[in-house]
Amino acid sequence: MAHPNPVFPVASSIPASWLYNSFRLAAERERRMPGGLIKLHVGEPAFGPPESVARGLAEAALGGRTRYIDVQGLLELREAIRVKLDTVNGIDAPVDQLFVTPGSCQGLAALLRSLAEPGAEILLPEIHWPVHLQQALLAGLRPVFYGLDETYAPDPESIRAAATAHTRILLLNSPANPTGALLGRDTQERLYQLAAEQSWQIVSDEAYEDFDFAAPHVSIAALERDLLPSERRVHSVFTFSKGLAMTGYRLGYVAVARPQVCEAMRMVQESSIIAPSAPIQYAGLSALQAGEALAANHKFVRANRDNVLPALVDAGLLPALPGGGWYAMVDVSPSGLTGEEFAAELMRTEDVVVVPGSGFSARPEFGADGTLRPLHPGGIAGGLVRIAFCVDPEQLATGVERIVALVDRKRTD
Ligand SMILES: Cc1ncc(COP(=O)(O)O)c(C=O)c1O
């Protein structure tokens, strides 16, 4: 007999990220009309990983270093990461509190599952990377959204106002996808104080740490390095994907704040992945030596930002240059179109692909019994589109020119 009140698996109420819709539309368009498409929708940089990284991987595989390893990752790599976190980020992270993960995406998902308590709420930025929302919902956390100021930086007062007695976790992402907001030390200190006052844990997603332009990147965990591990609250998440363009390697790491959370995370990882891939971790060891490539990649993305994006600021479509990262949210509302309509017309008439902003500001709704209603794009980023500025400079300049031209054409239509 059918259940009188059919309930659906939580995962079936959460759509795939709307980013994939843009990927799919662009791929379809390329199949019909190969070539000529300017792709500003995807954060795949124009540069690739250094050769030494591929060599590290190949030598490990050829040398038979291909067996199961510790669930937290290769000790040698964790040692090297510990040194990097100490010297670059100012984070004091013992190797037994480090987890090497298949991409930081899996590290984030595992961390949220390790922190989730029944009925707990997580604070997310009102304009967010949709995967953070998916992960929170899958972990059984209830998302609550905090406001951003005109530079898209988290507003501590809005965070205080959004929180409830059920709030347990504050998620921060600096430099941010999709807004490019970079949080300075003052803001991080205020946010840390607030979290400490309220006994929240902080999840700090620092995937774009290497692309800090307006000010140096600050790791919020550095603010608590003098505390005992049992008193710390910042869990920091990093990746090899961005700084060295190792997106397909799938390699990231998490510095867990407290030993108690490590216990849970070990179980989550054992049950999800058994262990991260061994040869890829040897590639990671080589990557940690590639300081010159990292500096060159920083310079490349910065030049794109400084040389091309001012045209959007001058046209009144971008409030200011993004402080960091490699994405910007462009306000196309002067065209009179929604971000979705604009993106569709831009691809159809200008051969440029961007992502509509509505996929970055969806608000889930819950029924009285707590079940998640089907989730749809929408919200405050509806008049914006996201562009990636890590791509080839000429393609970027042409894409930006065509965005400005389309807004102007529509404005006067
Ligand atoms: C904010 C943010 N965090 C994490 C990730 C995950 O990257 P990866 O899983 O490749 O480490 C991404 C990728 O786009 C991202 O934009």
Ligand as a Chemical Component Dictionary entry (heavy atoms), coordinates in Angstrom:
data_LIG
# 
_chem_comp.id                   LIG 
_chem_comp.type                 NON-POLYMER 
_chem_comp.pdbx_formal_charge   0 
_chem_comp.three_letter_code    LIG 
# 
loop_
_chem_comp_atom.comp_id 
_chem_comp_atom.atom_id 
_chem_comp_atom.alt_atom_id 
_chem_comp_atom.type_symbol 
_chem_comp_atom.charge 
_chem_comp_atom.model_Cartn_x 
_chem_comp_atom.model_Cartn_y 
_chem_comp_atom.model_Cartn_z 
_chem_comp_atom.pdbx_ordinal 
LIG C1 C1 C 0 34.131 28.640 -3.568 1  
LIG C2 C2 C 0 34.593 27.314 -4.043 2  
LIG N1 N1 N 0 34.946 26.399 -3.134 3  
LIG C3 C3 C 0 35.348 25.181 -3.484 4  
LIG C4 C4 C 0 35.422 24.824 -4.814 5  
LIG C5 C5 C 0 35.788 23.409 -5.127 6  
LIG O1 O1 O 0 36.887 23.235 -5.884 7  
LIG P1 P1 P 0 37.641 21.819 -5.948 8  
LIG O2 O2 O 0 36.652 20.765 -5.545 9  
LIG O3 O3 O 0 38.065 21.690 -7.351 10 
LIG O4 O4 O 0 38.755 21.905 -4.968 11 
LIG C6 C6 C 0 35.060 25.729 -5.819 12 
LIG C7 C7 C 0 35.084 25.352 -7.236 13 
LIG O5 O5 O 0 34.578 26.017 -8.105 14 
LIG C8 C8 C 0 34.647 27.015 -5.418 15 
LIG O6 O6 O 0 34.290 27.923 -6.313 16 
# 
loop_
_chem_comp_bond.comp_id 
_chem_comp_bond.atom_id_1 
_chem_comp_bond.atom_id_2 
_chem_comp_bond.value_order 
_chem_comp_bond.pdbx_ordinal 
LIG C1 C2 SING 1  
LIG C2 N1 SING 2  
LIG C2 C8 DOUB 3  
LIG N1 C3 DOUB 4  
LIG C3 C4 SING 5  
LIG C4 C5 SING 6  
LIG C4 C6 DOUB 7  
LIG C5 O1 SING 8  
LIG O1 P1 SING 9  
LIG P1 O2 DOUB 10 
LIG P1 O3 SING 11 
LIG P1 O4 SING 12 
LIG C6 C7 SING 13 
LIG C6 C8 SING 14 
LIG C7 O5 DOUB 15 
LIG C8 O6 SING 16 
# 
